[in-house]
């Protein structure tokens, strides 16, 4: 995969302090889509992830807080159970014509 090609990342966090939590939430929300409380899908080039890490590292207390960033495979086999609380206009789909793939659809369009 090219270093500048967009790839989906799962960003999850557990922040102990409400003020730091709000700052982390705003920082991640600027770059991604909330999937669950404190879990975001962040489409980004792998080369952009170190900038996100640096930004988040400045916001947290490394002794109390936990942030994890997982690059998702291109072919993602996923299962969704229960109520899906995605914002209106956003869907995670299985594009079966090309295999199990995570697609982010925003307002009915794929992001560029």
C-alpha positions in Angstrom: 0.0 0.0 0.0 1.3 3.5 -0.9 2.3 5.6 2.1 -0.2 8.3 1.0 -3.1 6.0 0.4 -6.0 6.4 2.8 -6.5 3.5 5.2 -9.1 3.1 7.9 -7.9 3.2 11.5 -9.8 2.4 14.6 -9.1 4.9 17.4 -10.2 3.9 20.9 -9.6 5.8 24.1 -10.2 5.6 27.8 -9.5 9.0 29.5 -9.7 9.4 33.2 -10.3 13.1 33.5 -13.5 14.7 32.0 -11.6 17.8 30.8 -8.9 15.7 29.0 -11.6 13.5 27.7 -13.4 16.4 26.0 -10.1 17.6 24.4 -9.3 14.1 23.1 -12.8 13.7 21.9 -12.7 16.9 19.9 -9.3 16.1 18.4 -10.3 12.7 17.2 -13.7 13.9 16.0 -12.0 16.4 13.7 -10.4 13.5 11.9 -12.9 10.7 12.2 -16.4 9.4 12.6 -17.7 8.2 16.0 -18.7 4.5 15.9 -19.4 4.2 19.6 -18.6 6.3 22.6 -14.8 6.7 22.6 -14.4 4.6 19.4 -13.8 6.3 16.1 -13.2 5.3 12.5 -10.4 7.5 11.2 -9.6 7.4 7.5 -6.1 8.6 7.1 -2.9 7.9 5.2 -0.5 5.9 7.4 1.9 8.9 7.1 -0.6 11.1 8.9 -1.0 8.8 11.9 2.2 10.0 13.7 0.8 13.6 13.6 -2.4 12.3 15.3 -0.3 10.4 17.9 1.8 13.6 18.7 -1.4 15.7 19.0 -3.1 13.2 21.3 0.1 12.6 23.4 0.1 16.3 24.3 -3.5 16.1 25.6 -3.3 13.1 27.9 -1.8 12.0 31.2 0.3 9.0 30.2 -0.1 7.5 33.7 -3.9 7.5 33.7 -5.1 7.5 30.2 -5.1 5.0 27.4 -5.4 5.6 23.6 -5.1 2.8 21.0 -4.9 3.2 17.2 -5.4 0.1 15.1 -4.9 0.1 11.4 -7.7 -1.9 9.8 -7.0 -4.4 7.1 -8.1 -3.5 3.6 -10.3 -6.6 3.6 -12.1 -6.5 6.8 -14.5 -9.3 7.8 -16.8 -7.7 10.4 -19.9 -8.6 12.3 -22.3 -6.0 13.6 -24.7 -7.0 16.4 -27.4 -5.0 18.1 -28.3 -1.4 17.7 -26.1 0.5 15.3 -25.7 4.0 16.4 -24.0 5.6 13.5 -24.8 9.2 12.6 -27.4 9.8 9.9 -25.9 9.5 6.4 -23.0 7.2 7.5 -23.0 3.5 6.9 -20.5 0.7 7.3 -21.1 -1.8 4.5 -19.8 -5.1 3.2 -19.0 -4.4 -0.5 -19.5 -8.1 -1.4 -18.6 -7.5 -5.1 -15.0 -6.9 -4.0 -14.9 -9.0 -0.8 -15.4 -7.9 2.8 -14.4 -4.3 2.8 -15.1 -1.5 5.2 -16.5 1.5 3.3 -17.3 4.8 4.8 -20.2 6.4 3.1 -20.8 10.0 3.8 -24.0 11.5 2.5 -24.3 8.7 0.0 -20.8 9.4 -1.4 -17.4 7.7 -0.8 -14.9 10.2 0.5 -12.1 11.2 -1.9 
